[in-house]
């Protein structure tokens, strides 16, 4: 049997069953792929093996990729190239999205998301290997993900990337010119990427899904221009316009300065999705009013980071209040709280905004106060995970972590079994846990000898508690009596009155 022909017929059947192609597209797509692989077509084509139709296209493609690529990087390039043939053209995707949206926003985003998974742009076969659990804390249940599908980044590299002179095409991974790009050894292929235009604040932005989804319908909304991150009046308006159109989503932006910003500061973008994050259900501990905005409901959250929650019926009025708070925070200093707004012309205060639409139609904006100043004691950031936590998490605390979902590096998964062994028996079986040893000794001192059958769950719980401390470190005004007083002082500076 011609195994390559069988693989391709299975792939075509998979594409049809997932509505990537129609029956009338099959011959056309088959011929393109045979030519791409320099294969001679057989005299007759085998019937698809229904039993072999895998859950993911990658499982069908695997034999072909190994035969025609040779290295993991080349396999990924060929994977995207083949699946690009089986992905509808951008104009078709946009037409379908608009048609579905006329029925409901949920139908439009769900269909677009399913297509992005089926065509292997979102590599669910890898993502499903990620480890995930919840850890109970005084702030509620935090969500923990050990990421096995994306490499860890160093905050210093992220900061340096902002100032790089951009060369080449596309300029970065978020440029809309990635759509259909063939890729190379230093840039991933994107033939199977599709984007949909959305109008925000009178401008056209582009909606796509993240290839590294960490939660349901994890989307990216990106500027069509390669311009740096910047939080401004337009940012708030864009976020609120987006949730007005897609009220089933949460949408937010990383802050626009290094260390407390996201992993890509060189291209303005937002992230969102159809997921209830831990911060969204956090309770409030203090309530405020403002004489110029009597209709606003304003509170401070029981959350490790410093969060102002504002709910209002009017988008325009909410934007006006957010702009005021942003301006006040950018200029605010409180040396007793280690908050210095500006040092030798460098701004250190920033805001991470997150928008949601409530069931009653009102708009909620959570404003997370950030500061990226460093010190001799904390050279990577005073409000960044401190050195003793870097064995678990040293990367920037960006939007997703702010919301209570930890994205931990894949290296942790290799260590967890040995950690459990150490906690239950005192031995890691020769595995090198030196980077974690001080922390593990502390856990062992607190926990004592851990029963073997419980050790793995205790390791997960303790890692989750490290993430809680990571968020505590990132909080500008600490969740303590002194910290709450410092936060209330800033609210007074903004003209808010405590209720």
Beta strands, then each sheet from edge to edge (+ up, - down):
strand 1: 131-137
strand 2: 140-147
strand 3: 196-200
strand 4: 203-209
strand 5: 219-223
strand 6: 250-252
strand 7: 269-273
strand 8: 284-290
strand 9: 297-301
strand 10: 306-312
strand 11: 342-343
strand 12: 346-347
strand 13: 349-357
strand 14: 363-371
strand 15: 405-409
strand 16: 496-498
sheet 1: 1+ 2- 15-
sheet 2: 3+ 4- 5+ 7- 6+ 13- 14+ 10- 9+ 8- 16+
sheet 3: 11+ 12-
end
